[in-house]
Amino acid sequence: MTFAELLVYVRALLQDEVEPYRHSDAKLLALASSALQTIHRRRPDLVLGWLYEPVGLYTPSNLADQVPIHPNSTLLVGDMIVYYVELSEDESTRLDRVVVFDNIINKVLTK
């Protein structure tokens, strides 16, 4: 899955599918960078070492690149992006969604 395809998934979960987007590609890719760093630290077995190099921040220039994680875990990165966005939105944070995403993420990352 490419980063562009991942952002389609993320935008669907965030209900942010109509331009102008509430969340820029740059912001979502920065959050993807954070998610990948967390996964690499907590579950290095999920990261495809030959694809993943800690690059700092992924940017819109990386949209065509493959997400450097095992294909079965790619959507975990998307779920983590949504989790980060939900936590950061003061006005629209829905704690029930935050708890659901937190449970999904921790279930995978604590295996």
Buried (B, 14 or more C-beta within 10 A) or exposed (E): BBBBBBBEBBBEBBEBEEEEBEBEBEBBBBBBBBBBBBBBEBBEEBBEEEEBEEEEEBBBEBBEEBBBBBEEBBBBBBBBBBBBBBBEBEEEEEEEBBEBBBEBBEEBBEE
